[in-house]
Amino acid sequence: QVQLVESGGGLVQAGGSLRLSCAASGRSISIATMDWYRQAPGKQREWVATITRGGSTYYADSVKGRFTISRDNAKNTMYLQMNSLKPEDTADYYCNINYNGILSWGEGTLVTVSS
């Protein structure tokens, strides 16, 4: 069983940066694909970015060029570097990990971007 814990959220002004972390325990992340999702108040959860076990990355159009997903297998941790933040990036951010179709989610970390 894998447990995921997100951290790094907070309040930032528009144009600022934050780096989110997703620390895994109980199982190695090196063999899994991982994602970041976010859910804004009153909206459905939406996909943000993916990093595969091979290191390939994919981004939603809304964050492409501003966000960077990465992973450190030695630390069993995934990251989301968020630059040029906008008020519309305000949301709870969640990470998940996919082991052969079985998803596990973290509890989320709140990012608030003020205008």
HUNOR-V633125 format. One record per pair of residues at least 6 apart in sequence whose C-alpha atoms are under 6 Angstrom apart, sorted by the first residue. I is the first residue (numbers start at 1). GAP is how many residues later the second one is. Records with the same first field share a line. If there is no record, write none. Layout:
I = GAP  GAP
This chain:
1 = 25
2 = 23  24  25
3 = 21  22
4 = 19  20  102
5 = 17  18  101
6 = 15  16  102  103
7 = 13  14  102
8 = 11  12
9 = 100  101  102
10 = 101
11 = 101  102
12 = 101
13 = 100  101
14 = 71  72  99  100  101
15 = 69  70
16 = 68  69
17 = 65  66
18 = 64
19 = 61  62  63
20 = 59  60
21 = 57  58
22 = 55  56
23 = 54
24 = 52  53
29 = 47
30 = 43
31 = 22
32 = 21  66  67
33 = 18  19  20  64  65
34 = 16  17  62  63
35 = 14  15  60  61
36 = 12  13  58  59
37 = 9  10  11  56  57
38 = 7  8  53  54  55  56
39 = 6  52  53
40 = 51
48 = 11  12
49 = 9  10
50 = 7  8
51 = 6
66 = 17
67 = 14  15
68 = 12  13
69 = 10  11
70 = 8  9
71 = 6  7  8
87 = 26  27  28
90 = 21  22  23
91 = 19  20
92 = 16  17  18
93 = 15  16
94 = 12  14
95 = 10  11
96 = 8  9
97 = 6  7
